[in-house]
Amino acid sequence: MFEKFKPTWMVKSVYNVSPQQLKQHGIRAVFSDLDNTLIAWNNPNGTPELHRWMEELDQAGIPLIVISNNSKKRIGKAVADLDLPFMARSMKPFSYGITRARKKLGLKKHEVVMVGDQLMTDVIAANRAGVYSLLVKPLINTDKWITWPNRQMGNFVWRELKKQYPNLKWQEGLEDE
């Protein structure tokens, strides 16, 4: 039952995932959650690490697209300075937004990775869409109030996943497999 929540990879920070690592796995596009994955929910400017990572992806020809449940207005405001394309109201944990963005780019399932900080939305949506899932640690330890129930349920699911898959561990990058 908990297999649908199991991430393909668990990396401490998305900034540790290089374009070379992505290409080694045949990944041609990165889809990412926004809040607490790319940017702290309360800091829309992003970090120097984010800007460096985005530049590395761009130079490698790997598009980065935000896939978020937030409204178009909220995401547009958050990513305005980052100049990132996005899919609003993606309906995670359903696969709708991921599948729509993947088809728009003309990519196969195995050419996409969905990055996120939540099992209950990001990982399950990626797994339902049949793309790679990459769980990262949240950038900060606080969430918007609306995310709290997902975190609590995610903590329960995490404990069950660890029982079923005792070898699950946080990695520094994709090469740690």
Buried (B, 14 or more C-beta within 10 A) or exposed (E): EBEEBBBBBBBEBBBBBBBEBBEEBEBBBBBBBBBBBBBBBEEBEBBEEBBEBBEBBEEEEBBBBBBBBBEEEBBBEBBEEBEBEBBBEBBBBBBBBBBBBBEEBEBEEEBBBBBBBBBBBBBBBBBBBBBBBBBBBBBEEEBEEEBEEBBEEBEEBBEEBEEEEEEEEEBEBBEEE
